[in-house]
Amino acid sequence: MQLNIKSVTAIVVVTAIATAGIYALYTKQAATSPSKAGALQPGATLPPGHPPMNPPSQAADNGASPGQPPANSESPQSGRSGTVPEDPSTKYTHFRTGNSNVKSIFIDGKVVWVATTGGVIRYNTGTDEFRVFDVTNGSGLLSNGVFYIGKLDGRIAVGTYGGGMSLYNESTEKWENTNVPDGLADAFVYKVMKASNGDIWIATWSGANRIRGGDLKDRSKWDVYTVENTKGGLPNDWVYSLAEGKDGEMWFATEGGPARFKDGKWEHWKVGAPFEKIKNDPKYGIDPAKLSEHHAQQAREMGLQGISGAGAYNPNYIVSLNIDPDGTVWCGTWGGGLARFDGKQWSNYTMSDGLPGNLVFMLHRDDASGQLWIGTNNGIALLDGKEIKGKKLKVLTTNDGLYANIVFSMATAQDGSKWLGSFGGVTHLK
């Protein structure tokens, strides 16, 4: 069993604002988860409809589930910058990040940017120098909880938990914050991207923003798409990811299923494997329905109240999204496995098809090899091609050198090496 309170995207992604002192790129060791919200400052009250900021206290056994290292086996460094030399002779290298989820990784040349629920880490692989940005060191960030990190028009872009979107200018070393008064749909931002036509899209927990032409300073260019103003075309206001498909169409990962915006029209689907297919798969140690009313309500709506582990199953809750160059759409679901859309119909894949787990938190396409890396609550599966059925998937777990079996994020460096983010640490796979 791999799902514990630290793997829940909506409720545990967020040790963010109230947790301090866990933000450095900590000790390195060789391998042996909708209501419109205003801007939140650290420590402020959550808007209604959002998940709780802090997960319940750690369970016994140092908060670790099987396959995951103890949460507090090592103390974080006290500094906010320094050096962490990497051993070039090892295939796997681990970097501890303390009690935080590594939600996103972005690689810019030799610099690895790591987004955690305890701030942003910048690590230079050429010099082994690192620096941490958080709300305690005057960096300018408004929240330590960071869902996403990437690049937007030459600046590092982060989506935060309650602090809006922040853009970092590396030449001035300053963060510029964009929030609800500026047009942002919500202060909780899950992804930022620029489409091929120049529009900027932002995934939030109160719908999706589009900034026509990418002009962030022109308030008249900001649009917001919600369930209400799309007449249900966007099936849910909680948007966890977005991606551009073929011919400029936009895809959205929501808590109500995937949606497509094409030629000004909306379309959405119900996906994920039915409960009958996964009900006999290994159960999870901690049922999210017992920790979160949000997940308990979802279980009731599906008629699964009273069933053990039901809070870990919502087949239309899309937590990861990837689109192949040919337009094939992949959706990772909350307990319903992996869904694939070939342009005509959807297919489902679960543990019975070879996945190591049914909660698919991360999807990453390695452009060089063509492999799809599928991060689950129980390790990573590697897929060659488009079809899973009938294949023996290669699976990587802690037994193979991963820092933890719960994998939230991934990036491929120019040298082909992989960086994988989990709870408590990052694995560098050379």
N, C-alpha and C positions, 0 to 999 in steps of 0.2 A: 504494500500500500504506500502510495506516494503523496497523496493530497493531504496537506496539513494546513494550518491557518496561514502559513506564509505563502502558499501557492494560489490563494484566491485573488484573482485579478481585480475584482471590484471592491473587495473589502480589505484585502491585505496588501495590495500594491502600495499602501499608504501608511507606513510608519512615519510619513513625511514630516509634518510641521511640528508635532509635539515631541519628536525624538531628537535628541541632540548628542553630539559627541561621537558620531559613528561615520564620519564623512571622509576620512582620509583613504588613500590607496594603501591599504594596511599591509600586513605581513605577507610576504611572498613565500610559497613553499613549492618544492618540486613534487610531481604527482606520485605517489605510491599507489489578478483582475479589474422623472426629469423635470427638473424644475429650474427655471432660469435663475442663475446665480449672479450676485454681484462680486466685485473683487474682494478676495479674502486676504487679510494680512495674517502672518504667522500667529497661531493661537486663536484666531477668530472663530465664531460659531459657523457651523456648516449650514448651507442652505437646505431647505427641506427637499427630500427625495434623493439626496446623495448618500452614498455609503459612509459608514463611520470612518473617522480619521485613523483611529488606532485599533489594531487587532487585539483580541484578548491576550492575556499573558501566556507566555510560552508553556507548552505542556511539559510533562516530566521528561527525563532523559535529555536535559539541556535543550529542549525544544526541537530536537532532531527526529525526523522520521527515518525509517530504513532507507539507506542510500544517500542520506544527506548528512554532512558533517555537523557536529555540535555548533549551536548558534554562538556560543561564547567560549570556544576552546582557546582562543587567543585574544589578547587585549589589543585594541587599535592603537596605532601610534598617536601621540598627542599633537604632532605637527600637522600643518595644513599644506605643506609642500616638502619636497625632499627628493631622494633618489631610491629606487627599488631595482637593483640590478637583477637581470634575468639570466638564468643558466642556459646558455645556448646548446648544451649537450643533452638536454632533456626534450622529449617529444611533447610532453604536457607540462605546462607551468601554471601554477595557481596564484592568483592575487586575491587576498581577502579584502572584503569591503565592509566588514562588520555586519551588524544586524540590519541589512538592507537588501531589497530586491534590486537586481540589475535589470532595468526595464528596457534599455535601448543602448546600442553601441554604434558609434559612427567612426569610421577611419578616414582620416585626411592625410594622405602621404604617410609619414612616419608617426603621426600623432593619433593616438587612440582616445576618443572621447567616450566616457562611460556615464550613462544617466542612471542614477540610483534613487531610491526613496530616502536617501540621506544627502543629496546634493550631486554636483557634477564633478567628475574627475577627468583631468587632462593628463595623459601619460605619453611622453615622448620616448618611443622605442629606440631612437638613435642615441639619446643621452641618458636614458633611464630616469629622467626627471619627471616628477609629477606635481600637480597643483590641484587643490580642491576648492571649489566654489560652493558656498552655502550662505545661509542667511546670517550666520554668526560672525563671518569674517569680513563683512562690509563689501562683499563682491557686487551687490546690487540685485541679486535674485530675491524674489518675493516669497518663494517657497522652496523648501528643501526636497520636496517630493517631485521627482522629474520622471515623466512618462516616456518622453521622446527626445531624441537628439539627432540633428542632421545639419544640413547647410542650406541657407536661403539667401540668394543674391550676395554671396561672398561673406556672409556672417553665419556664425554658429547659431542655430535655432533650437530652442528647447520648449517643450510643452510641459507645464507644471500642474501640480495638484493644488489648485486654489490661488495660484499666483499668476495665472494667465500665460501668455507667450512672451519669452524673453529672447532677445537677439544680442549676441556678443560680438563686438568689434575687436578683433585681435590686435589691431594697431594701437587703439586707444585703451584697450583692456577695460572697456566699459560695457555694461549690460543695458539695453533699452527695453523697457517693459511695455507691452500692449495688453490692455484689459478691457473689461466690459464697457466703460465709458468711451473707449475708442472704436467700438463696433463689434468687439468679440462677443460671440453668443454666450460664452460661459467662461468663468475663470479656471475651469478644469479642462485642460487641453491635452488631447491624446496623440495627435499627429499633425504635422505641418508639411505641405508639399507644394511645389510649383508645377503646374501642368504644362504641356507642350505649347499651348496657346498663350502662355504668360499669366494665366489666372493662378492665384494662390488659393489653396483650399486648406481649411483647418477643421479637424475633427474635435468636437467638444461634447460635453455631457448635456448640452441643451440644443443639439442640432449641429449642422455643419455650416461654416462660413465659406463664402466665395468672395474673393477680392478681385473684381474684374480688372484685368490688365496688370495685376500685381502691385497696384499703387496703395500701399498701406497707409499713407498719409492723407489720402482723399476719402473722407468718411462717406461720400456719396457713392463710392465704388463698392462698399461693403454690402453683401447680401447674407441673409440667414435662411437656411432651409430647415424646417421642422415638420413633424407629423401633421400639425395643423395647416400650415400654409402650402404643403404639398398634397393636402387631402389624402393623407395616408400613404402617399408614394414612398416617402421615407417611413419605414414601419415603426421606428422607435427613435426617440430623441437622444438616446445615449449612443453616440457614435465613437467607436473604439479605434477604427482605422479607416483609411481610404487609399485608393490607388487608381491610376489611370490605365484603362484598357485600350483595346484597338480603336483606331479612328477617333481618339479623343473622348471616348465615353468614360464616365467616372463611376467607380464602385465604392460602396460604403459598407463597412462592417458595423452592424448595430446589434443591440440586445434583442431585436425582434426579427433578425435575419439579415441577409445581404440585400442591398438595393443597388440599382443601376440607373444613372441619369444619362440619357442619350437623346440628342436632338431635342432637348427641352422637355422630354417625357420621362416619367419615373416608372420603374418596375421593380417588384421585390418578390422574394421567394421564401418558403419555409424549407429548411434543409436540416441535415444532421440525421443520424441513425435513430430509428424508433426505439422506445424503451425496451421492447421485447428483445431487441438484438443485443443490448448491452446489460440487461438486468442480472445476468449470471457472471459477468466479468468481475474481477477482483474488486471488492468494496474498499472504501477509503476509511482511514482511521478517524477522521474528524469530519462530521457532516456540516457543511457550511450553513445548512438550514437551522442548525442549532446555535450558530454564532451570529447570524444576520437575519433580521426580519425580511429583508429584501429577498434573500434566497428562499426563506420559508414561504413567502407569498408566491414565489414562482412555482414551488412544489405544489402548493394548494391549487394554483391555477391549472396545473397539468393533471390534477387528480392523484397526486403521488404523496399526499400528506400521510405521515406515519410510516412511510417506507424508508428503511435505513439507507442513507447515502443519497436520498432524492435531491438534496440541495446541490449535489455535484453533477446534476444532469439537467441541462437546458439546451436542446439541440439547435435552437434558433438564436442562441446567444453566441455571436461571432466574436472571437477574441483575437484572431489573427487572419491576415489576408495577403495573398500573393497572386500576381497575374503574370503568366508566362508571356514571352514575346509574341506567341501565336494567338494570344487571347484567352487561353485556358485559365479559368479562375479557380483558385484553391481557397477554401475557408476552413479555419480551425475553430471547432466549437467547444462549448463548455460541457464536456461529458458525452457529446454525441459523435466524437471522432472527427474525421476529416471528410470534407465534402468537395467534390470537383464538378465544375460546369464546363462542358465542351462546346457551349454555344446553343445547344438544343435541350440537353437534359442534365440533371444532377445525378451524381453517383456518391455513395457513402462508403467509408472505410473505417473500421474499428479494430479493436484488439483481435477480433476473430479473423481479420485479414492480415494480421502481422504487426499492427502498431503496438508499441510498448505500453501506451496509455491512451485513454479516450478523451483526456483534456489536452487540447492542442493549443499551446500558448504562443508558439512561434513558428513561422514559415519563412524560409530563406532560400532563395535560388542562387546557387553558385554558377555564375555565368560561364566560367571557364570550363567546368566539368559538366554543366547541365544538370547536376544533381539538385534535388529538392531536399533540404534539411528540415525535418519535422520535429520540432521541440515539444515534448509532452511532459506530463507529470511523472513520467517514469523513464526518462532517457530520451535520446534522439534517434530517429530512424532516418536512413538515407535512401532516397528513391531515385532510380535511374528511369527516365522515360515518363509516361503519362498514366500507366496502369499499375495498380498495386496487387490486385487479385492474382494469385498464382505465383507470386514472387516471394522469395526469401529476402526480406529487408535486412540490411545491415543495421544493427542497433548498437549505440554507444551508451554506456552507463558509467557509474563511478568505478565499476570493476575494470573499465578500459582506460580510466584516467580522468574522467570528468570530475569537476569539483563537486557537483551535486546533480541528482537525477532530474530535478525540476528545472527546466530550461526556459527562460523568458525572452532571450534576445541573442542575436548573432550578427557577425559581420565578417567579411572576407577581406584580408589585406592584399596589397599589390603583389606580395610574394607568394600568395596562395594560402597562407596560414589562416586559421580560423580563430575567432575570438567569440566565446560563448558566455552569456551572463545568466547567473542563477541567483538563488538566495544566498547571500553571504560571500559571494566571490565570482571571479572571472577565470575561465579556463582559456589558456592560449595553446591551441593545438597546432603544432608545426608540421 
